[in-house]
């Protein structure tokens, strides 16, 4: 390798204004120098400076001007100083100047890093960060907690008390609970804001748009982040924002290998190639499966072709999964082979633990995933393997494909990301993001306050809906519902249908109060009635959803593995259980909450099932226990802590904040001393405490 010859070519490309090609060649050169542990000659530092990749500057051999540039782009990002690359610095400068910005950049760009620098520099009072998933919420919380928890209350769970300064991080559904509590928002961040387009996320776009609309009215400044958007169409939500398209500024190089051309449609050869790529375990690999059924195919293939390995973390994790979930769970068989599975259904703590083990050199070698890996976490790998170009039942779009392969490579760790295509990729296209008002949310808007963002026809639809609902609820009640955001569902047509049914058939709703019964057998009739009024895909037959609702009523009192086992007779396996429990806690509890509000107005104000809804939204677990799972502490370990007497989770005052204060007061060692904890339980406890406590060095500094 002739370093100077390569630098000469890089310089030639820069002279021709082809910075993308120059940067790609430079990154490949840096990978070679890193592999051979060769210090950078000054000419390499010069090329790094010329391409704007300032964090890569190697100061030991740098000239004074190169050192000056490195220092000039340093910023406080919370507890430490870091050097930004050229485009990061440009975005941060615009934010610090008070501008509203929507940024589209590659996955490896470091868009979130800019948030940390902004908070450190401006020290705003209230920052709201909307993220697409619970997993990303916890990952963001852990990062910001380490940096800013001394000055800020970091809020992720509903009903957490606000402090003088707050950073609120949650999916859009939780944002509405804080609308009345927050007088103003200094910075509103919407991560993965492309999900406001129904083309990209039909299910969640309406609620995200509603959240953006409501929060924006209180936001002094906005920062929206997305990958791979080439153009942003004119829309009401980003009209006054500066759109920065920075897709060409990559910090790693993606080496794409079209292996599917070697074997075509030969499934056997395709499977053999996958095993060849992952069997050595020498490199970390993310395997995009596309669908749950394809995950099952990969699982069967791996179990047949790859032998179990004996590693301290994976072996203990496998035994823990068999003990606490299901003895013959295929996930445990994969874990025995140092391979994990990431999807959006399984318990949050399981996804978090697997991502953590993937980061360890002696942890997981590979993770098989659905699309959850691209929107749920910020992990990367040396290899990304695209097994199937599908997203559920549809063909993969170029936008999502680019998101997936963007997980290859990571600054300072993997200069080059190897992309292995075992299926033909979608046709390349420039994505234009189009965001429109979904018809179903018009009923939640106001013809006066929101008129400037609506068409005349939409305003007419709002007035029509207000007239219809007011005729049933009364003008004052309807105004109060909108003012206080009492209804969670964004589908106005469904809410009108629900209200109309109550108005026309009040006798059919007389048993609504039975949902307050402590006997789950009393819930069937009313649950079925409500479910049948709700259109759309509930991911399962109504009977299975009701069955799981009644089963998890015993979540705290029964062993989870026994509960899961008991559902087999109803045709519900462990994967079904995860999906259905999630549907109960999110969709069904929200549906019942809306039903409860309308029932109190239309039929009987003395019947209130709020307490039942609260328990359902927490999977019938004690409040703190449910929310602690989002922090990485599984319910079965919370049960052991409760049984030891250290923390009484059944205390009605024991909310999340009080539980966290109690854990910090007790300290990690007091919890680890509980005799009933197994080896992997203890690892999980350490992982949990790592997310709620500052580093020991920081604590020592504070003590001084």
ZIFEN-V394419 format. One record per backbone hydrogen bond with DSSP energy under -1.0 kcal/mol. CO is the residue of the C=O (numbers start at 0). NH is the residue of the N-H. Records with the same first field share a line. If there is no record, write none. Layout:
CO: NH  NH
This chain:
1: 5
2: 6
3: 7
4: 8
5: 9
6: 10
7: 11
8: 12
9: 13
10: 14
11: 15
12: 17
13: 16
16: 18
17: 21
18: 22
19: 23
20: 24
21: 25
22: 26
23: 27
24: 28
25: 29
26: 30
27: 31
28: 32
29: 33
30: 34
31: 35
32: 37
40: 43  44
41: 45
42: 46
43: 47
44: 48
45: 49
46: 50
47: 52
48: 51
51: 53  85
52: 55
53: 56
58: 61
62: 66
63: 67
64: 68
65: 69
66: 70
67: 71
68: 72
70: 73
72: 83
74: 81
79: 76
81: 74
84: 88
85: 89
86: 90
87: 91
88: 92
89: 93
90: 94
91: 95
92: 96
93: 98
94: 97
99: 241
100: 223
101: 243
102: 225
103: 245
105: 108
111: 114  115
112: 116
113: 117
114: 118
115: 119
116: 120
117: 121
118: 122
124: 165
125: 185  186
126: 167
127: 188
128: 169
129: 190
132: 136
133: 137
134: 138
135: 139
136: 140
137: 141
138: 142
139: 143
140: 144
141: 145
143: 147
144: 148
147: 150  151
152: 166
154: 168
156: 159
164: 152
165: 126
166: 154
167: 128
169: 130
170: 173
171: 174
174: 177
177: 181
184: 219
186: 127
187: 222
188: 129
189: 224
191: 194
192: 195
193: 196
196: 199  200
200: 204
203: 207
204: 208
205: 209
206: 210
207: 211
208: 212
209: 213
210: 214
211: 215
214: 217
217: 184
220: 187
221: 100
222: 189
223: 102
224: 192
225: 104
230: 432
237: 240
241: 101
243: 103
245: 248
247: 249
252: 416
254: 418
256: 258  420
257: 260
258: 261
259: 263
262: 265
264: 266
265: 269
266: 270
267: 271
268: 272
269: 273
270: 274
271: 275
272: 276
273: 277
274: 278
283: 382
284: 366
285: 384
286: 368
287: 386  387
289: 391
290: 294
291: 295
292: 296
293: 297
294: 298
295: 299
296: 300
297: 301
298: 302
299: 303
300: 304
301: 305
310: 314
311: 315
312: 316
313: 317
314: 318
315: 319
316: 320
317: 321
318: 322
319: 323
320: 324  325
325: 328
328: 332
329: 333
330: 334
331: 335
333: 336  338
334: 337
335: 308
337: 364  365
339: 367
341: 369
346: 349  350
347: 351
348: 352
349: 353
350: 354
351: 355
352: 356
353: 357
354: 358
356: 363
359: 362
364: 284
365: 339
366: 286
367: 341
368: 288
369: 372
370: 373
371: 375
380: 408
381: 417
382: 285
383: 419
384: 287
385: 421
387: 389
388: 395
390: 393
393: 390
396: 400
397: 401
398: 402
399: 403
400: 404
401: 405
403: 406
404: 407
406: 380
409: 412  413
413: 409
414: 252
416: 254
417: 383
418: 256
419: 385
420: 259
430: 229  230
432: 232
437: 440
438: 441
439: 491
440: 443
441: 444
445: 449
449: 452
450: 453
454: 458
455: 459
456: 460
457: 461
458: 462
459: 463
460: 464
461: 465
462: 466
463: 467
464: 468
465: 469
466: 470
468: 472
469: 473
473: 477
474: 478
475: 479
476: 480
477: 481
478: 482
479: 483
480: 485
489: 491
490: 494
491: 495
492: 496
493: 497
494: 498
495: 499
496: 500
497: 501
498: 502
499: 503
500: 504
504: 507
505: 508
506: 509
508: 511
510: 513
511: 514
512: 515
513: 516
518: 521
519: 522
522: 526
523: 527
524: 528
525: 529
526: 530
527: 531
530: 533
540: 544
541: 545
542: 546
543: 547
544: 548
545: 549
546: 550
547: 551
550: 553
551: 554
553: 557
558: 562
559: 563
560: 564
561: 565
564: 567
566: 569  571
567: 570
572: 576
573: 577
574: 578
575: 579
576: 580
577: 581
578: 582
579: 583
580: 584
581: 585
582: 587
583: 588
585: 589
586: 590
587: 591
588: 592
589: 593
590: 594
591: 595
592: 596
593: 597
594: 598
595: 599
596: 600
597: 601
598: 602  603
603: 606
608: 612
609: 613
610: 614
611: 615
612: 616
614: 619
615: 618
617: 620
621: 625
622: 626
623: 627
624: 628
627: 632
628: 631
633: 637
634: 638
635: 639
636: 640
637: 641
638: 642
639: 643
640: 645
641: 644
646: 648
647: 650
650: 653
652: 654
654: 658
655: 659
656: 660
657: 661
658: 662
659: 663
660: 664
661: 665
662: 666
666: 670
667: 671
668: 672
670: 673
673: 676
677: 681
678: 682
679: 683
680: 684
681: 685
682: 686
683: 687
684: 688
685: 689
688: 691  692
694: 698
695: 699
696: 700
697: 701
698: 702
699: 703
